[in-house]
């Protein structure tokens, strides 16, 4: 299992725990527990957004590398290229 997969599983477990806390707080009517659960959910959403942003940057960099490789191949075979 990769580090990214482990991070994803941890994030999913944390989200489930936060949602469970949120539901418990709603059922018990405890504002303090509700606030903590809501803050935990916001923190998890922020973490997820950071992970998505890192994944997007990695995908962009990979696409750029592949594009450059394809251009080199096209040039070596004297194929027309765009840009």
Secondary structure, 3 states (H helix, E strand, C coil): CCHHHHHHHHHHHHHHHHHHHHHHHHHHCCHHHHHHHHHHHHHHHHHHHHHHHHHHHHHHHHHHHHHHHHHHHHHHCCCCCCC
